[in-house]
Amino acid sequence: MILKGSQRAGGTQLAQHLLKTDENEHVEIHEVSGFMSDTPMEAFNEAYAISHGTKCKQFLFSLSLSPPEKESVPVEVFEKAIADIENKLGLLGQPRVIVFHEKEGRRHAHCVWSRIDAEKMKAINLPHFKLKLRDVSRELYLEHGWQMPRGLVNNKERNPLNFSQAEWQQAKRIKQDPRAIKEAFQDCWAISDSRTAFANALEERGYYLVRGDRRGFVAVDWRGEVYAISRWVGVKAKDVKARLGSPDELPSVETIQQQLAEKFTDKLQQFVAEAISSHGKAERHLKQNRQALVKRHRQERAQLKQVQETRRQQETVARSSRLPTGLKALWFRLTGKYRAIKKQNELEARQCKKRDQAERQKLIDQQIRERRELQHEFLLLRHQHGIQIKKLNRDMGEYLNMTDNNRKHSTLDDRTMTRRRRQVRRDL
């Protein structure tokens, strides 16, 4: 189970993120404990108010728990992991909120604690929490027999194509796969030993090396989007400078963007729009299927919840009827029968709760399997789209690097564009 934690403020933004139903297909508030409030938004506002009595700015500790993609993980495993983390970090007894998310056939949890000890009115210090979370994560993989990611075994073997939230957001904005972008930049870096070689490799893929305003070296694609070299290659800025030298001789971002805009003819815009449109139609069809599936799954869960609630009320009434009242109750208390019946009722209540949890988990597992089948189609479409984008980037890089005379006689505007459009339709 991958564990990612952070000290933070911004309780309102965090609550909004946890309750988003547009990005998450299922959102379940599992627990709000230790607060006077019973909703995440009010709970975090409460923690914020209490933090005013201290000097602490980052009054929350937010943790995400992501199990292996294809593993079915019951709620009890999440709860035990959270309890172990509390003990490890010194957060035992602190107010907390637990929320479950489901998206793209995967289920994960978020747990958020208040760092403020209300009795001592001071923030709980969390030294080396990343190392401690790494240790707990390894223990969870070993305990449950899950295949441990290589990056967790050895930090040096982390997947180089992993991307940050900022990279994901940038790729999402231009409707690209962040892994494909990162792979392109890292390939260019791997096969280059100088600035000239790196710039040439980028241009073959539709990117142009330029001088950035703040980051030194950046790249601009044929759309005009700007990429920080250090971030997308995955190396430190000083290592980029050591290999590429000074960026002062390179053109500015604005200069390249203007040049690309002048070369970007109406036919090219039409070609790009059609390539993207073909993918969009196929994606919209899958999204409609996903919406229908999620709607049905939500209805099934709501029906199960209603059935279980009705049954719980009936069983509670039946157990309560076993307890006598009046003088008979006094006699049962004197003879010890009242305690025996109460103990039996408590045992049955726990068993019924476990039964309901097992039924709910069975339904969730079944729905996740259905959602994964649909997600496989999304991944296949994403892979095909990635191939088309690579071809498009190379075509655009080749065409835009031609001289004006060669560009006039290029077939990209007619036969090649027609051939590419037909290929896109066949692939999708």
N, C-alpha and C positions, 0 to 999 in steps of 0.2 A: 504494500500500500504506500503510494507516494504521499508524503506529508510536506506541505508548504505553509509556513507560518510567517506572520509579520506583525509587528507592533504598529498601530495606526490610530489616527483620529478619524474624523469624517463619518460619524455614526449614521447620519441621514443617508449619505451616498451608499454606505455599505448595506443598510437595510433595503434600500431600493434595489440594489444589485441582487441581494438574496431572494427577493420576492418577484423578480422579473419572470413573467410567463411568456414573453415574446421570444426570448432566447432559450428558455428552458421549457421542455415539453411537459414536465411535471415538477411542481414545487410543493414540498410538504414540510410544514413547521412541526418538527418532531418534539421539541422541548423548549420552553422558556422558563427557567428556574432561577431562584435567588433574587428576582426582581419583584417590585410591587406591580409592574406592568405585565401584561400577558401577550404582547405583540413585539416583534423585533424592533420596530421603529420606536415605540415608546420605551422599550428596555434600553436601547442605546442612548436615547435622550436622557433617561434617568442616570445612566452611567456618566454621561457628559456633565450633568448637573452636579453629581457628587465629586467629579474630578476638579471642579472649581475650588474645592476646599484643599486642594494640593497644588503642587507646581507641575504636575504631570500633564503633558500635552497629548501624548499617544496613549490614551486611556484604555484602549481595546487591544486584545490579542486575537487575531483572526487566523484560523487554520482551515485548510482544505485537505480532505482525506479522499484520495483517488485509488481505488483498488484496481487490480489488473483488469484489462478490458473484457476478457471472456470469462471471468470468474463470477459466480453467484455468491454474493456476500450478504448474509442476514444482518438485520439491525443489531443483533446482540454483539456481533463482531465489531461494528463501528463503536458501539457503546463501551465495550471493553478497551478498545484502542484509545478512546477519548479519556477513559479513567486512567490508563497507564500514562498517558501524556500529562495529565493533571499532576500525577505523582512525580513524574520526572521533572516537570518545570516549576513545581511549587504553586500550582493554581488550584489545589484541592479545596473545595468548598466555595470557590468564587462563583458569582452569578454567571450564567452562561445561556447561550441560545444555540440550538442545533437545528439545522435545516438540511433537507435532502433535495438534491437536484437530479433530474434525469434528462439526458440530451444525447441524441445520436446513438441510442442503444447502450448508453453507459450510465451508471448510477454512482454518484459520489456525494459526499457530505461536507458541510461547512459547520464549524463550531467556533463561536466567538465568545470570549470571556471578558469580563471587566477586570482590569488590572488593579483597580483601586480596592484596597483593604479598608472596608468601611469602619471597622473598629479602631484601627490605628491611623486612619486617614492618611495613608501613604500608598504609593504605587509599588506593586510587587516587581522586584527586579528579575529579569529573565536573561541571565548571562549565558552565552554560548548556546542559545536555544536551537540554532540551526544544526549544530553538531548533535545535540540531544535528540532532535527529531529524526536525524539520519540514523541514529542508533536504534530508535524505536521502530523506524521503517524497516530496517534490516531484520529485526526480531520478528516483525509481523510476517515478512516473506518466509522466513525459516519456519515459524510456528505453523503456518497454514500450507506449507509446501508449494508456494507459488514460485514461478520462475523469476528470479531477481534480475532487474535490468542491469546491464553491464556497467552503466554509469553509477549505479548504487554500490556495486562491488568495488569499483575503482573509478575515482573522479576523472582520471585521465582518459577513460573510455566512454565518456558521455557522448551521446549522439550529437554530432556537429550540426545536424539539421534542426535541432530543437530551436524554437524561436521564442522571443519575449512577447509580452503583451503589446508593446509598442509596435513591434514588427508585424504582429498579427493584425492590429488595427489598421496599419498602413496598407497591408495586402488586401484586407477586406474592403477598404475604401476604393481601391482600383480593381476589385473583383478578381484577384489573383490568388494562387496558392502560395503562402509564404515559404513552404518547403521548396517549391520550384524556384522561387526567386533566390533563396539562400544557396541552393545547389548551384545555380548559374554563377553567382559571385564567387563561391568557394572553388568552383572548377577553374574559373579565370585566374584566381590567385594561385592555385596549385601549379598551373602550367606556365606561370610567368616568373621571371627572375629580374625584371626591370620595369620601369614605368611604361616604356614604349610597348613592351610585350603585353603588359596588363591592359593598357588602353586598347590595343588591337584586339585582344581576346574579348573585351567588353563590347567593342563595336560590332564584332561578328554576331553578338547576341542581342544587338539593338540597344546597347547602353553606351554612354559617352562619359569619359573621365573629365571632370571639371574642378574648378576651384570653388570651394564652399565658403560661405560667409563666416561660419563658426567652427566647423569640424575639419577644416583643412581640405581633405580629399572627399569629394562626393561624386556620385554618378547621376546622370539624367537619362531617362529612357525616351523613346520616341513619342511618348504621350506627354512628356514634360515633367513627369514625376521625379522627385529627388530622393536619392538613397545615400545614407551615410556608409562609406566604405568600411570603416572599422566595425560598425554594428553588423552589417550583412555578411562580411567575410568572417567575422568572429575572432578578430585579433585586436590587440591593443593599438591605440592611436600611435604610440611611439614606434611600434613595429611596422606600421603602414608607412610612416615617415622615413624609417630606416631603409625600406626597400624602394620607395617611390621618390624620395627626395623632397624638394620644396614644391608646393603647388602654385607658386607665384607665376610661373610661366604658362599655366593653363588658362583657358578662357573661363569667364564667369558663368554662373548658372543662367543668368538672364540672357547672355549672348547666345548660348547654345539653344535655349528654349526659343528664342526668336528665329534662329536659323532653321530649326526643325519645323516651326510653324509655317515658314515660307515654303518649305519643301513639301509640306503635307497637303497634297492636292485633294480636290473634292473626290476623285476616284479612289484615292487611298482611304479617305475617310469612309467612303461607301463600303470598300472592301473590309475594313476593320469592323465596321458596324454590323455587316452581314455575318462575319465570323463569330462575333460575340452574340448576335441575335440567335444563331443556330443553337448555340449552347444554352442560351436563355430559355428557349422554347422547351428543350428537353428537361432543363432544371425545373421549370414551372410545373411541368407534368408530375415530376417526382414530388415536388412540394405539395401539390394538391393531394397526392396519395398519402403523404405524411400527415397532412392536416386531418384527413378523414380517419387515419389510423389513430392519431392522438385523441381525436374527439371520441372515438369508440372506446379507447382505453380509459379515458376519464370517466365516461359513463359507467363502464364496468366497475371501476373502483368506487364510484359513488353508490352504485347499487349494492356492492358488497358491504360498504360502510353502513348503509341503511339497514341491511339484513342483520349485520352483527350488532348494531345498536338496539334494534328491536328485540333480538334474542337476549342481549345482555340485560335489558330491563326486565324481561320475563324471568330470566334466571335469578336476578337479584330479588324480585318479589317472591319467588319460590323459596329461596334461601331464608329470606326474612320471615316467612310464615312458619318456619321451623322453630323460631324463638318464641317461647310462651310469654304471656303478659299477665299482669295482676299477681294474685297470690301464687299461681302456678309458676310464674317466673321466679318468685322468691324461693319457692321450694326447690326448683331446679338449680338455683345458685347455691343453696345450702348443700345439696347433694353432689354438686360438681358437674351435673349434666349440662348446665347452661354453658360452661366453659368448653365442654367437649363438642357441643353443637356449634359454638362460635368458631372453634378451631377447625372443624370440618368445613364450615362455610368459607373460611379464609383459604383453606387448601383448594376447595373447588373453584373459588374465584380466581386464584392464581393459575390453575389448570385451564380454565376457560379463557383467560387472557393469553396464555401461551397458544391455545388452539386458534384463537382469532389472529394472533400474529403469524402463525404458520400458514393459515389460509391466505392472509394478505401477502405474505412473502411468496407463496406459490403463484398467486395471480401476477405479482410483479415480475417474477422470473419468466413466466410464460409470455408476458407482454414484451419484456426486454428481448426475448428471442425473436419475436415477430419484428420488433423494431430493428434488430440487427440485420435481418434479411433485407429489409428495405434500405438500410444504411449501406449495404454492400453495393446496391445499385448506384447510390450517391457517390461512393468511392470510385466505382468504375467510370462514371461520367466525369468525375473530377480528374481522373487519370487521363482519359481521352482529351479533355479540355486542356490539360497541361501540355500534352504532346502538340496540340494545335497551336497553343500559345508559343511554344518553343519555335515551331516552324514559322509562325507569324513574326516573331521577334527577329529571326534570322533573315527572313525576306525583307523586312523593313530596314534592318541594319544594312543589308546589301544594297538595297535600292537607294536609301538616303545617302550612302557614301559614294554613289556614282557621281561622275561629273555631269553638268547640266546637259551636255551633248549626248552622253550615253543614256541618261535618264529618258531623254526624248524618244530614243529608239528602243527602250526597254519594253519587254512584253509583259511586265508585271501588271501594267494597267489594263491589259486585255486578256490574252490567252492564259497567263499564269493565274490571274485573279479568278477567272472562270474555273480553271482546274482546281484551285484551292477551295473554292466554294463547294464544288461537287464532292471533294474529298471530305470536307467538314460534315456535309450532310450524310455521307456514307458512314463516317465514324460515329456520328451521334444517332 
